[in-house]
């Protein structure tokens, strides 16, 4: 087994994506059977949770409240080539959640990603369309309060830009 294949197999074990094959290196088999692998995967998961809870506050809170957090983090870890640099993890996670089947989770993630970009100086960070009034949802998430149930329905667009005084504006669509 060449070094690159060996490294990909080990990385796959940590991510939970590698399925052992008979032709795998004996070391890969030993690592796969090790209780230390379980502990290492748990530590990686907890580190990701720690970083994302502090860098993706709105999206993290919404996913936790909806019981979607563990699944979203597992999908992120297993499906993304995550950089070891903390600064790159939030945008990558938000990009992943932006495609979530839950429309509110996807909207919050797209908004938070655009807000990160605007905060970094992006003059045209984007727009995010919502099928509920985002004001109550965002207020609740920012203050760590219960979400309005149900959120007020309607069509809204949030423009996010580094040029705006508060970095974003909410517009109700007809």
C-alpha positions, 0 to 999 in steps of 0.5 A: 500500500502506498503512503497516500492510500495508507493516509486516506484509509487512516483519515477515513477511519477517523471520519467514519467513511473507510470500510475495511478491506482484506487488502488494507495494511495490517496497521489500518486493521489494528487502528480500526479495532482499537478502542483509542480510535473511538476515543479519538473520534469522540475528541474530534467530534467534541472539538468541532462542537466547541469550535462551531458553537462559538463561531456559528452561534445562530445556526448551532442554536437552531440545529440544537433546538430542532434536534438536528445538531449531531446529525449535521456535525456528523455529516460535516465531519464525514463529508468535508475535507475540514481544515485544521484552521478554526477560521475556515471551519465556520464557513465550511460548516455553514456552507454544508448546512445551507443545503439542509432539507429543513428550510429554516436551518438552511436560511439561518445558515445562509444568512450567517454565512453571508453575515460572516462574509460581510463582517470580513468586508465583502461589500456584496455578501448576498441575499437570503430569502425566507418563508417566515419572518426572520426577525423573531427567529433571529432575535430568539437565536441571538438572545438564546430565547425560545423560537416563536412557535410557529414563526410568522409566515410570509416572504422576506428577503435579507440583503447582507452587505458590508456597506450597510450600517448593521450589515443587513436589511430585512425586506418583506416581499409582496 
